[in-house]
C-alpha cells in the first residue's frame, strides 16, 4: 500500500509543480521511462512468482535506466542516436511484453 501512496503523491506533486526538463536531457526521458517500465514489470512478475527482492528491484531499476541512457548517449556521440534509441525501445519492449505474458499466465492461468 505504501508504494501506491508514494506513486499517487509523486503524480500529484508533479502535476502541481509542473517541472521542466532541460532541453539537452529531453531525448533521454522516453528511454528512461521505458527502461523503468521494464524494471517494474519484471518486479511484478517476480512478486507473483514469489522471488521478489527489493534490493534486486532497486539495482535493476537504476541500472536499466542508466544503461539505456548511456546507450542513447553513445549513439548521439557517434551520430546514430535515433537508431540506438529505437533499438533500446525494441529490446525493452520485447522484455516488457515477455513479462506481461508471464504476469497474465500467473494471474489468469492462461
C-alpha positions in Angstrom: 0.0 0.0 0.0 2.9 2.4 0.8 4.3 2.2 -2.8 0.9 3.1 -4.2 0.6 6.0 -1.9 4.1 7.2 -2.9 3.2 6.9 -6.6 0.0 8.9 -6.1 1.8 11.6 -4.1 4.5 11.8 -6.8 1.9 12.2 -9.5 0.1 15.0 -7.6 3.4 16.8 -6.8 4.4 16.5 -10.5 1.1 17.9 -11.7 1.2 20.8 -9.2 4.8 21.8 -9.7 4.9 21.1 -13.5 8.7 20.5 -13.6 10.6 21.2 -16.8 13.3 19.1 -18.2 16.4 20.7 -19.7 16.5 20.6 -23.5 19.7 18.5 -23.5 18.0 15.7 -21.4 14.7 15.5 -23.3 15.8 12.8 -25.8 16.7 10.5 -22.8 13.4 10.8 -20.9 11.4 8.4 -23.1 14.1 5.8 -23.0 14.4 6.2 -19.2 10.7 5.7 -18.9 10.6 2.6 -21.0 13.6 1.2 -19.0 11.8 1.9 -15.7 8.7 0.2 -17.0 10.8 -2.9 -17.8 12.0 -3.0 -14.3 8.5 -2.5 -12.9 7.1 -5.3 -15.0 10.0 -7.5 -14.0 9.4 -6.8 -10.4 5.7 -7.5 -10.6 6.5 -10.8 -12.3 9.0 -11.7 -9.6 6.4 -10.8 -6.9 3.8 -13.1 -8.5 6.4 -15.9 -8.7 7.4 -15.4 -5.1 11.0 -14.4 -5.8 10.8 -10.6 -5.4 13.8 -8.9 -3.8 13.7 -5.2 -3.1 17.5 -5.0 -3.5 17.4 -6.6 -6.9 14.5 -4.3 -7.9 16.3 -1.1 -7.0 19.5 -2.2 -8.7 17.6 -3.4 -11.8 15.6 -0.1 -11.9 18.7 2.2 -11.6 20.9 0.1 -13.9 18.2 -0.3 -16.6 17.7 3.5 -16.7 21.4 4.3 -16.6 22.4 1.7 -19.2 19.6 2.7 -21.6 20.5 6.4 -21.3 24.2 5.5 -21.8 23.5 3.6 -25.0 21.5 6.5 -26.4 24.2 9.0 -25.3 26.9 6.9 -27.1 24.6 6.8 -30.1 24.3 10.6 -30.1 28.1 10.9 -29.8 28.7 8.8 -32.9 25.8 10.2 -34.9 23.3 7.3 -34.7 21.3 8.4 -31.6 17.9 7.8 -33.1 18.8 4.3 -34.4 20.1 3.3 -31.0 17.1 4.8 -29.3 14.9 2.7 -31.5 17.0 -0.4 -30.7 16.8 0.2 -26.9 13.0 0.7 -27.1 12.6 -2.5 -29.2 14.7 -4.6 -26.8 13.0 -3.3 -23.7 9.6 -3.5 -25.4 10.2 -7.2 -26.0 11.2 -7.7 -22.4 8.1 -5.8 -21.2 5.8 -7.9 -23.4 7.5 -11.1 -22.2 7.0 -10.1 -18.6 3.4 -9.1 -19.3 2.7 -12.5 -20.8 4.2 -14.2 -17.7 2.1 -12.0 -15.5 -1.0 -12.9 -17.5 -0.2 -16.6 -17.1 0.3 -16.2 -13.4 -2.9 -14.2 -12.8 -5.3 -15.9 -15.2 -3.6 -19.3 -15.6 -3.8 -18.9 -19.3 
